[in-house]
Amino acid sequence: MEKFLTTTYKELNSSMYKFSKGLTLVLFSLALSACSSSPEDNDIAAKTSPDVLYSQARTSMELGNYSKAVRSLEALDSRFPFGPHKTQVQLDLIYAYYKMDDVASGIANIDRFIRLNPTHPNIDYVYYMRGLVNMQADSYLFHDMLNIDRTDRDPKNAQDAFKDFDRLIKTYPNSKYAADAQKRMLSLKNRLAKYSIQVAEYYIKMNAWSAAAVRAQSVLETYPGTPSTERALEIMAEAYGELGQNQLKQNVLMVMQANFPNNEILSN
């Protein structure tokens, strides 16, 4: 089962993965009706032993047929909630839901697992998967494929993913998933900083200079060291200038001089 408890950062972020994922989404809607279980299938499942059902689920997962695996796993979960495979069934369901982009079912099963098995040896993996599922929910596949920047979208799932990975790293610093979680947090940090910049720029368009300055300052405080730092300082300098806060503007310009000496604002 080890292969189902490890998801590499490289795999999840490669362009080939995104492309194949796109094809899966298109084909999934066409094949959904064909994949649904018939009454005959349900009849057979009802007469199948838990060991055979779990073996079928494992085979389906190894073949990448996650919808079929979920049917077997859900049958196991409902018919044999205290069976010999009960905990592993939940772990496999979490992974299968993730691979199917079923965010709601994934989060529901993750939270259920955490509630019922808080000291399980693989609880770090479950927190890691929660971050992955939330990160997946924040992703807009076709925007990524077409290289369209939509950092202005609601960041709630990105914020939740950031918290999930942060909890994993702080609670289980020696987890084998901690290093990958750290990398993902950097990506999420950049995404959330860019969102705050988008909000600050909207405030500028509305001539809400005080709100723009506060939002830009939050980027420096909450997401320091991101590529959005320079733009945040530019917004603060402009906003303080418009508000007549010349001393604050000069303080910002001094920071810019020290960190971004080639910025055009400094030559004006």
FENNORLIN-V690257 format. One record per pair of residues at least 12 apart in sequence whose ideal C-beta (glycine too) atoms are under 7 Angstrom apart, sorted by the first residue. I is the first residue (numbers start at 0). J is the second residue. Records with the same first field share a line. If there is no record, write none. Layout:
I->J  J
//
This chain:
0->87
3->60  91  94
4->121  124
6->131
8->179  182  183
17->140  143  144
18->144
20->140
21->140  141  144
24->140
34->66  67
36->70
44->74
49->75  79  82  83  84
52->71  74  75
53->75  84
55->71
56->68  71  72  75  91
59->71
60->91  95
65->95  98  99
66->99
68->95
69->92  95  99
72->88  91  92  95
75->88
76->88  92
86->116  119
89->108  112
90->121
92->108
93->105  108  109  112  125  128
96->108
97->128  131  132  135
100->135
102->132  135  136
105->132
106->129  132
109->125  128  129  132
112->125
113->125
123->167  171  174  176
124->176
126->163  166  167
127->167  176  180
129->163
130->160  163  164  167  180  183
133->156  159  160  163
134->160  183  187
136->156
137->156  157  160
139->152
150->190  193  194  197
151->194  197
154->191  194
157->187  190  191
158->191
160->187
161->184  187  191
164->180  183  184
165->184
167->180
168->180  181
188->222  225
189->225  226
191->222
192->218  222  225  227
193->227
195->214  217  218
196->218  227  230  231
198->214
199->211  214  215  234
202->214
203->234
208->238  241  242
209->242
211->234  238
212->235  238  239
215->231  234  235
216->235
218->231
219->231
229->259  262
232->251  254  255
233->264
235->251
236->248  251  252  264
239->251
252->265
//
